[in-house]
């Protein structure tokens, strides 16, 4: 059965973006960049794959991406209506629809969508954001991979933005990189 993986960059104080959704302060360099390009090439937007020399790289971990409205909207000012054309794309939003035929917009029941996707054949399902959607899908998340960056921003969009909901995970891997970033993997208990 496929798994839902919340693979995301975060600050030391637990934010995945700034108060206005900004995320350009996360560095993408050194060993972290090399690891992402080698192990998670599909997590780069399609437009970034050629400049990084991975335009033809196969999907290694995921063949499906799930994102919330705000995460999807981040690319719209640059005309990116299909940000991950190399993946099956789903956007959970009650206000957006039909912006691109390559993107499926889902208005409600993201947990039901994930349960249905898990029953299909294929690689993993990548939850790329945001915090509200991650909170809504907490009970469906099988794996957490957090790239913790050595920065503090004080406020913004948290890893999980929702009501109190206790969920246990077990540490399964932790890598530290030359930039001070740590990539920690947890599996659901």
JOLIN-V320510 format. One line per field, one symbol per residue. ss: DSSP state (A for helix, B for strand, O for the rest). phi: phi as a letter, one per 40 degrees, with the letter a starting at -180 (. if undefined). burial: b if it has 9 or more other ideal C-beta (glycine too) atoms within 8 Angstrom, else e. A space follows every 50 residues. Layout:
ss->???
phi->???
burial->???
This chain:
ss->OOOBBBBBBBBOOOBBBOOOOOOOOOOOOAAAAAAAAAAOAAAOOAAAAO OOOOOOOOOOOBBBBBBBAAAAAOOAAAOOOOOOOOOBBBBBOOOOOOOO OOBBBBOOOAAAAAAAAAAOOOOBBBBBBOAAAAAAOAAAOOBBBBBBBO OOOOOOBBOOOOOOOOOOBBBBBBBBOOOOOBBBBBBBO
phi->.cbcbcbacacccgbbacdbgcaccccbafccdcccccbbccccddcccc dcgbdbcccbbbbbbbacdccccdccccgccbcbccbcbbbcacbbagca ccbccbcafcccdcccccccciccbbcbibccccccbdccccbbbbcccc bbbgaiccdbbacdacacbbcbaabbbccgcbbbbbbcc
burial->ebbbbbbbebbeeebbbbeebebeebeeeeebbebbbeebbbbbbbeebe eeebeebebbbbbbbbbbbbbbbebbeeebbbbbeebebbbbbeebeeee eebebbeeebbebbbebbeeeebbbbbbbbbbbbbbbbebbebbbbbbbe eebeebbbbebbeeeeeebeeeeeeebebebbbbbbbbe
